[in-house]
Amino acid sequence: LTCWSPFEMPSMPSIFPRLASSSQSPMNVIIPPKRGDKGSSFNRLVSYISDRGDKPKDDDLVSAAPRQNASRTKKAMFDRLVDYADRNDGDNRVVVITDVFPDGRQRLISGGISCETNCFSWETSAAEMNMVAAQSRRCQDPVYHFILSWRENELPTDAQIFECAEHCIRQLGMEGHQYVTAIHQDTDNTHCHVAVNRVNPITYKAAALWNDADTLQKSCRVLERKYGFIQDNGSWQWGVNDQLVRAPFRYGSAPQGTVPLQVYSNTESLYHYAVREVREKLSELIKSREITWRKIHLALHERG
C-alpha cells in the first residue's frame, strides 16, 4: 500500500498523475492534479465513478488543461465531480441501497458500482456538497479527490476498501466532512475513487491539506499492517518499537517537464537515461571500499 501524489505523467491516464512512491507498489494512493481553471466538480466525478457503462475519456474528465467557458462557481465544481465519480451523465441510473449505518453512512450499488457516502443520498450528494461549500467564502476550491489502488494479486473486500478510504479521510483531518467513495474493478487493479468536501458541514471552515501526500503515505503503512496487504517501501516505514519512521533514503521524482518532453518528442530525457544507465553502477561503486574518482569518471564516461 503506497501513496501517489501529483506530478506530470502524460503517458498515463490523467486521473493517475500524482505519485508519491513507486508505481509497482502493492497499494497506491493517487491525488489527481487540479484543473487549471478550477473546474473540478463533484457532480461529474461521482457520475464517473459509479457508472462504468459509458466511460467518457479520462482527459476530458480530469484534465490539467483549461476548458473553454467552464463555470468557476462552487456549484459547477461539485456537479462535475459527482458526474465523474459515478460515470453517469443521464437520469436512468439504478441506485440500490445495501447497508445503512447508525452514523448516517450508507453503502449502495449505482450503475453496478459499489459506493459509499455519508450524505443524505447518493443522488443528492453533489447538491448537498454544493450547499455546504457555498457557506465558505474563503475556500475557492472545495473539491478534494484521491484514489486508492491495489495490486493485481490483491483482492480486498468492499468493506476493507471503504474502511481504508474512511481511515485516510480521518487522517487528513476531514472526519465528518461530506464524501463519496466508489469502487472500480474493471481494470487489472482494484481501485476506488474518493471525493471529499474540504468545507466542514458544521463549522463551514475548509480543511488545510498541507503535506497531504505524506499523510496518505503514513496511512498506507498502517492499513497494510491492519489488513495484511503487502508491505511497500515508501517514504515511511516501520521502525523499532512499531513506530513509523522516515525511510532513510529514496530517489526523488523526475524534474518537472522531463516526462512531457519525453512523451511528446518520443526521445528519452537525459534524467531518465542517467537513472537507467548510471544509477545502479554508481550505487555499486559508492558502496565499494575501492571507490576512487577515476572509477567514477570512467563509469560516467562509458555511458556518455
C-alpha positions in Angstrom: 0.0 0.0 0.0 1.6 3.3 -1.1 0.7 6.9 -1.7 0.8 8.6 -5.0 0.8 12.4 -5.3 0.7 14.7 -8.3 3.5 15.1 -10.8 3.0 15.2 -14.5 2.7 11.8 -16.2 1.0 12.4 -19.6 1.9 8.9 -20.7 -0.7 7.6 -18.2 -4.4 8.5 -17.9 -4.6 11.9 -16.5 -6.6 10.6 -13.5 -3.4 9.0 -12.2 -0.8 11.6 -12.2 0.4 12.5 -8.7 2.6 9.7 -7.4 4.5 9.7 -4.0 6.1 6.3 -4.5 6.8 3.5 -6.9 4.1 2.6 -9.4 5.0 -1.1 -8.7 3.8 -0.8 -5.2 1.1 -3.1 -3.7 -1.5 -0.4 -2.9 -1.3 3.2 -4.1 -2.9 6.5 -3.2 -3.2 8.9 -6.1 -4.1 12.5 -5.8 -5.1 13.8 -9.3 -3.8 17.3 -10.1 -6.2 20.2 -10.0 -7.6 21.7 -13.2 -6.0 24.9 -14.3 -9.4 26.7 -14.4 -10.7 25.5 -11.0 -13.2 23.3 -12.9 -13.1 20.3 -10.7 -16.6 19.2 -10.0 -18.3 16.7 -7.6 -21.2 16.1 -9.8 -19.0 14.8 -12.7 -16.7 12.8 -10.5 -19.5 11.0 -8.7 -21.2 10.2 -12.0 -17.9 8.8 -13.4 -17.0 6.5 -10.6 -20.5 5.0 -10.0 -21.4 4.2 -13.6 -18.8 2.5 -15.8 -21.2 1.6 -18.6 -20.3 4.5 -20.9 -16.9 5.8 -19.8 -16.0 9.2 -21.1 -12.4 10.0 -21.8 -10.2 10.4 -18.7 -8.6 13.5 -20.3 -12.0 15.1 -20.7 -12.9 14.4 -17.1 -9.9 15.5 -15.1 -7.7 17.5 -17.4 -5.0 19.9 -16.4 -5.8 22.0 -19.5 -8.4 24.8 -19.0 -11.7 24.2 -20.6 -13.4 26.9 -22.5 -16.4 28.5 -20.8 -16.0 26.2 -17.8 -18.0 27.6 -14.9 -15.9 28.6 -11.9 -18.8 28.6 -9.4 -18.6 26.1 -6.5 -21.8 24.5 -7.6 -20.3 23.7 -11.0 -17.2 22.3 -9.4 -19.2 19.8 -7.3 -21.6 19.0 -10.1 -18.9 17.9 -12.5 -17.1 15.9 -9.8 -20.2 13.9 -8.9 -20.8 13.1 -12.6 -17.2 12.0 -12.9 -17.5 9.8 -9.8 -20.4 7.6 -10.9 -19.7 8.0 -14.6 -23.3 8.7 -15.4 -24.5 11.7 -17.4 -28.1 10.5 -17.6 -31.1 10.2 -15.3 -31.7 6.5 -15.9 -29.2 5.0 -13.4 -30.4 2.5 -10.9 -29.3 3.0 -7.2 -29.9 0.2 -4.7 -29.0 0.8 -1.1 -27.4 -2.2 0.5 -26.4 -1.0 4.0 -27.3 1.9 6.3 -25.2 2.7 9.4 -26.1 4.5 12.6 -23.7 7.3 11.9 -25.5 8.2 8.7 -23.3 6.4 6.2 -24.9 4.2 3.5 -23.5 1.8 1.0 -25.2 1.2 -2.3 -24.9 0.0 -5.9 -25.1 2.7 -8.5 -24.8 1.6 -12.1 -23.3 -1.7 -11.0 -20.6 0.1 -8.9 -20.3 -0.3 -5.1 -20.4 3.1 -3.5 -20.5 4.7 0.0 -21.4 8.1 1.1 -22.3 10.0 4.3 -24.6 12.4 2.5 -28.4 12.0 2.8 -28.4 10.1 -0.5 -26.2 9.4 -3.4 -28.5 11.2 -5.8 -28.4 14.4 -3.8 -24.7 14.2 -2.7 -23.5 16.8 -5.2 -26.2 19.2 -4.3 -25.5 18.7 -0.6 -21.8 19.4 -1.0 -22.6 22.4 -3.2 -24.7 24.0 -0.5 -22.1 23.4 2.2 -19.3 24.6 0.1 -21.2 27.8 -0.7 -21.1 28.7 3.0 -17.4 29.2 2.9 -16.3 32.5 1.3 -12.6 31.8 1.5 -12.4 28.3 0.1 -12.3 28.7 -3.7 -11.5 25.0 -4.4 -13.6 22.8 -2.1 -13.1 19.6 -4.1 -10.6 17.0 -2.9 -10.2 13.8 -4.8 -7.8 10.9 -4.3 -7.7 7.3 -5.5 -6.6 4.1 -3.7 -5.3 1.3 -5.9 -4.3 -2.3 -5.1 -2.0 -4.7 -7.0 -3.4 -7.3 -9.3 -2.9 -10.2 -6.9 -4.6 -8.4 -4.0 -8.3 -8.6 -3.8 -9.6 -6.5 -0.8 -13.2 -6.8 0.1 -15.6 -3.9 -0.5 -15.8 -3.4 3.3 -12.0 -3.2 3.6 -11.8 -0.7 0.7 -14.4 1.6 2.3 -12.7 1.3 5.7 -9.4 2.3 4.1 -11.0 5.3 2.5 -12.6 6.4 5.8 -9.2 6.0 7.6 -7.5 8.2 5.0 -10.2 10.9 5.3 -9.8 10.9 9.1 -6.0 11.2 8.9 -6.4 14.1 6.5 -8.3 15.9 9.2 -11.7 15.7 7.4 -13.6 13.4 9.7 -17.3 14.3 9.4 -16.8 16.0 6.1 -19.1 15.0 3.2 -17.6 12.4 1.0 -18.5 9.8 -1.7 -16.4 6.7 -2.4 -16.8 4.3 -5.4 -15.0 1.0 -6.1 -13.8 0.1 -9.6 -12.9 -3.4 -10.6 -12.9 -3.1 -14.4 -9.1 -2.8 -14.7 -6.2 -5.1 -13.7 -6.0 -3.3 -10.4 -8.9 -2.9 -8.0 -9.2 0.8 -7.1 -11.6 3.3 -5.5 -12.2 7.0 -6.1 -12.8 9.2 -3.0 -14.3 12.7 -3.4 -14.4 14.8 -0.2 -15.8 18.3 0.5 -13.0 20.3 2.1 -15.6 22.5 3.8 -16.8 21.2 7.2 -20.6 20.9 7.2 -20.9 22.3 10.8 -18.2 25.0 11.1 -18.0 25.8 7.4 -14.2 26.0 7.7 -12.1 24.5 5.0 -9.6 21.7 5.9 -5.9 22.6 5.4 -4.4 19.9 3.4 -0.7 20.8 3.6 1.5 17.8 3.1 -1.5 15.6 2.3 0.6 13.1 0.2 2.9 12.4 3.1 -0.1 11.9 5.4 -1.5 9.4 3.0 1.8 7.6 2.8 1.8 7.1 6.5 -1.8 5.9 6.3 -0.9 3.3 3.8 1.7 1.8 6.1 -0.9 1.5 8.9 -3.5 0.0 6.5 -1.1 -2.6 5.1 -0.4 -3.9 8.5 -4.0 -3.8 9.7 -5.4 -5.8 6.7 -2.4 -7.9 5.8 -1.7 -6.2 2.5 1.8 -6.5 1.0 4.2 -4.1 2.7 5.6 -1.4 0.5 8.9 0.6 0.7 7.5 4.1 0.6 8.7 7.3 2.3 7.6 5.9 5.7 8.4 2.5 7.2 8.0 0.6 10.4 11.0 1.0 12.8 11.8 -0.3 16.2 9.1 -0.4 18.8 6.5 -0.4 16.0 6.9 3.2 15.3 6.6 4.8 11.9 9.8 6.5 10.8 11.1 8.2 7.7 12.7 5.9 5.2 16.5 6.5 5.2 16.7 7.5 1.6 14.7 7.4 -1.6 15.3 8.8 -5.0 13.3 11.9 -5.9 10.8 12.3 -8.7 11.9 13.4 -12.2 12.3 17.1 -12.6 9.2 19.0 -13.7 8.9 19.0 -17.5 11.0 15.9 -18.3 8.1 13.5 -18.6 6.0 15.7 -21.0 9.1 16.4 -23.1 10.0 12.7 -23.3 6.4 11.8 -24.3 5.8 14.5 -26.9 9.3 14.3 -28.5 9.5 10.5 -28.4 13.0 10.8 -27.1 14.3 9.6 -23.7 15.2 12.5 -21.4 18.8 12.9 -20.0 17.3 12.4 -16.5 15.7 9.0 -17.3 18.8 7.9 -19.3 21.0 8.7 -16.3 18.7 6.8 -13.9 18.5 3.8 -16.2 22.2 3.6 -17.2 24.2 5.2 -14.4 22.4 5.0 -11.1 22.9 1.3 -10.4 26.6 1.3 -11.5 27.4 4.4 -9.3 25.5 2.9 -6.4 27.7 -0.2 -6.6 30.8 1.9 -6.7 29.8 4.1 -3.8 29.2 1.0 -1.6 32.6 -0.4 -2.6 35.6 0.1 -0.4 37.7 0.6 -3.6 35.9 3.6 -4.9 38.0 6.3 -6.5 37.3 9.4 -8.5 38.9 7.7 -11.5 36.5 4.8 -11.4 33.6 7.2 -11.1 34.8 9.2 -14.1 35.3 6.1 -16.1 31.8 4.8 -15.3 30.3 8.1 -16.4 32.4 8.2 -19.5 31.4 4.7 -20.5 27.7 5.8 -20.5 28.2 9.1 -22.3 
